[in-house]
Amino acid sequence: MVTETRYLQEHEHLRHVQRYIRQHIDEPLKRETLAAVAGFSVPQFHRIFIGCTGESAASYIRRMRLHRAGFKLRVGAVDITQVALAAGYASHAAFGKAFKKQYGLSPSDFRQLDCWTATRILNEENHP
């Protein structure tokens, strides 16, 4: 019973952190801040986040930012460099490499897809 209660509490804290990440996705998100939002120490937060989600907080944030960038490309964002910068990447090249690793297509190729196909790819690849 104690383990189940703790498990549910940890998941509730992480849902709060995930909501915080979504609300502050355009800002720098430091692990110390996320740990504080969860009410955990940094090492405890790191362990619990990975244990509950299967990925680190940094990977989760990167995936969320790439997902948002994919939707911007899908709706016709003209300047890939601006999309890259908004997603937190310092260059078009770094963004292109990360995007291709996540979705299997370069941002330019992804942008050429029809809306339905692009949305399907984004929704399939966004689950942890």
Disulfide bonds with the S-S distance in Angstrom:
none
